[in-house]
Amino acid sequence: MKMTNAQRKINIIKNVAYLMRSRGETKASFSERSGITRTTIYKILEGKVNKVQETTLHKIASFFGFLVMKWSAMIWNKSKDRVKHSLLTGIKILPPSPLSLKKISSKI
């Protein structure tokens, strides 16, 4: 089942809010420590941002110890030996490795 943009937006809002609560971060402290402007954080959490910029996504993921991987898939047109579409792109956020979890817990 394909996820809609509205579902992606809701997931980002819920995940960022959950991660902030779990680390005891306020919007102000999260902004200061992550390098993301307070305005951007408010806009994301209030659902006013339809697509979070990749640089912002990297800052959020990095702050919480996650890794962001960008992927793309190309559909090969066998009959013409060339790429038919390269529209399937996305970003996957991977959970932290045990090593990065140790680094995070030592910062707390």
N, C-alpha and C positions, 0 to 999 in steps of 0.2 A: 504494500500500500504506500503510495507516494504522500509525503508530508507537504501540506500547503504552507504558503508563506505565513499565514496567520498562526498556524501551529508552531512553526519555527520561532516566531516572535514570542509566543507564550512560553515556549521551552526556554528561550534565552532569559526572559524575565524571571521565571521560576528558579532556574539554575543559578543565576547571579545572586538573586535574593537569598536563596538557600545557602550558598557558599559564604556570602557576607555574614549571615546570621551564625553559621557554624564556626566562623573565625572571630566572631564578636566585632566585626567591622561596622562602623557607621558609614554613611555615604561620604562624609567629609574625610574620615580616616582612610577609607578605601581609595578615594581620589588622591589624597596626599601620598600614600604609600605605593600606589600602582602607576602614577603618572598620567592617569586619565582625568580629564577635567571634570569638575563636579557637575557642570551642565550636561555633559555627555552621559554621565552615570544617571542623573535624574531622568533624562530623556529616554534612556534604555529602559529603566525600571518603570516608567510611566507609560511605556508602549508607544512613545512618539517617534521611535526610530524603526523604520521598516526593514532596513538592512544594516547590520553593524559592520563598520569598516573592518577590513582584515587586520590592520594595525591595532585597532582597539581590541579585537578578538584575541590577538596575540598577547597583548598586555594583560587582559583578564586571565587568560589561560596560564600565562607565566606566573602571575601573582599567586595563583592558587596551586601552582606546581603541575600544571597539565602541559601536554605537548600538542601543538596544532599541526596537522598534516594537510596539505592541499593535494587534491587528487584530480585527475581528469581522465576521462575514458574516450577513446575515439572509436567510431564505428567504421570499419573498413569495408569499402565497396569492392567486393571480390571481382566483379565483372569488369570494372574499370581500373583496378589496381591503384586506388587512391583513397584518401580519407573522405568519407561521406559526410560525417558530422563530427564536430568536436564540442558539442553542446553539453555533454554530460560532465559537469564539473561540480566540485563541492569541497567542503572542508570537514575534516573529521578531527574531533578532539579526543586524544587518547588519555587514559588515566595516568597518573604519575607512576613512575617505576618505584620499586622499594627503595632504591638509592635516593631518589629525589624526595621521597617521603621522609627519610632520615634528615635530609637537609632542611626541609620545612619545619619538622618538629623541633629541630635544634634552634630555629629562629624564634619560636614561640616562647 
